[in-house]
Amino acid sequence: MGVTYRRIVLKLSGEALMGDLQYGIDPEIVQNIAQEVANIVASGVQVAIVVGGGNIFRGIKGAAAGMDRATADYIGMIATVMNSMTLQDALERNGVPTRVQTAIAMQEVAEPYIRRRAIRHLEKGRVVIFGGGSGNPFFTTDTTAALRAAEIGADVLFKATKVDGVYDSDPRSNPNARRYNTLTYGHVLTQDLRVMDSTAISLCKDNNIPIIVFDLSVPGNISRAVMGEQIGTLVGGSCEVS
Ligand code: UDP
């Protein structure tokens, strides 16, 4: 297939691995994601993945329940490593060589994050999964995805979600909500559109990294996005509704 992007960062939320479950990981969903990633790797695309941890633990919820916020965030970061290892296992069962690199050292189960080494893995056709978030509390895995995309020189950041793009208002409560085909970073920030947190958007803006927001549950969407098909919403262009 004719690919548009050569090196991508795919951001998967923890909830994306959960499917219809209330908590944890749905093996069938993980297998589907692994199969889609295997397809794009086979077409020569270099793929790095940042996975969240919201299906297991969110620091902000722990803090709301009275925990120390930084401690709760570290627990959240560790949760992302479990998801990373699960994805690695699924990818390797689909024949894709994969390395997990963590921002919090856990050398018995994963490599430490080393930027140049990550790039080398990508060049060799290995998928690199960045676990452990950024290694810093008070951040998110969305921001981690933007940071790693900048560090490894990714062409694009794919934000795979449960909705088919970014709307000007909530489509669940407003039947006239309009979906954006493209959108500026500034508009996302000033209108406080829930694409990614503002730190992540700012990092992408400063480093000219386009973000494509799309629905992960539609089979083949990752491949479509890689081929440059217009799906979901592209952040990084002008404002245009569909
Ligand atoms: N987290 C953090 N620093 C980071 C990335 C993540 O402290 O750089 C913590 C934070 O507590 C967050 C949790 O890890 O709630 C899980 O990540 P996130 O909420 O981004 O996961 P997602 O919503 O994508 O599933």
Residues whose N, C-alpha, C, O or C-beta is under 5 A from the ligand:
A	BS01	UDP	L12 S13 G14 E15 G52 G53 G54 N55 F57 R58 G59 I60 A72 D73 Y74 G76 M77 G133 S134 G135 N136 P137 F138 F139 T140 T141 D142 T144
